[in-house]
Amino acid sequence: MASHGLAIMLVSLALLVSLALQHSWGNPFWFFFSVAVILSTWFGRAGAGWLAVVGSTLAVMYYFTPPIHSLAVNPGDLPFFLTFVACEVGVTHLISWRRKSEDALRHARDELEIRVAERTSALKNANDAMVLQMAEQKRTEETLQATRTELARVARITTIGELTASIAHEVNQPLAAVVANADACVAWLSREQPDLVEARAAAERATQGATRASEVIARIRSLISKATPEKSRVQINQVVEQTAALAAGQASKNNVAIEFQLSPDVPNVLGDSIQLQQVVLNLIVNGIEAMNSVADRPRKLVIRTQPQSGGQIRVSVQDSGVGVTADVMGRLFEPFFTTRAKGMGMGLPISRSIIEAHGGKLWAESNGSGGAIFSFTLPSGDGPAA
């Protein structure tokens, strides 16, 4: 092997140099054979080192220890010879141990670098996968939000369809007033001596009726419009009043009296007015329909707004209907669950998702005197608009 050849070459070189310098330096083999053993052990590993020890021992016995040119050792020179051999063995053992330690350390360092590289690659792959997953999750959330918005719009249109008769009444009433006041205005102006004061008053009433009809139509268009939700500061009392006006005809048709208990101290909320109108309209329509079979007590729907602790605003719709049983109460907000004959079962789940998206919560509870109370809370909009 190459390492054994290196040991033989170094021992041979040490022998030649020691023989060449023997007459001028005495016995220089101590130094040169030691160097040969050290170099053989360091570069050729332990096997070559021990071969160098054996070769050096034999060379010293034959060439430098009396009797010369013999492998025997005089008793007087035996301590000297054994000291030399012991030094060579000790040096070989020490260098071999040091070489093994460095090799083990280098091997451990190489393994550590490999593991670090593998771990870094694994972390990079995991990070890339996480980035892709986050991007996919974002796209999924955007798709889900768009689906929710469209579903909410469908629910609003369905509710508007159910209130067609009520809305028609709300529009026809001011339009009839417009026609009546316009006829009165013409009559006052057609007299031999036109009464301009009465004619002007009739014209102003006609204008007011037309404005009211226009506001009703504008509210309907806003509810069914396909617009991106946009949060702004909203007067919740105004939302309640405007929304209740759309259901006023439905309430009158079902002999339901709507009572308002709106606190003037309620601050604005930060939200989308159209979505909040949808929630209030859904709760009002549900409350009206819950009283269809009630005949032993007045049908009354109470809508309340009141400030709560922690900067919260509470809106509640209380009916005097048949109430909600415990088993039904636990399923009210499940998608497609409904107690109405023609219901879709999506109004309350959509309403809850809207309220939760506004940072609030929506729940239902039984009214002790009969009926149910649906309430939701919203944080006040004192901060900057989003």
Disulfide bonds with the S-S distance in Angstrom:
none
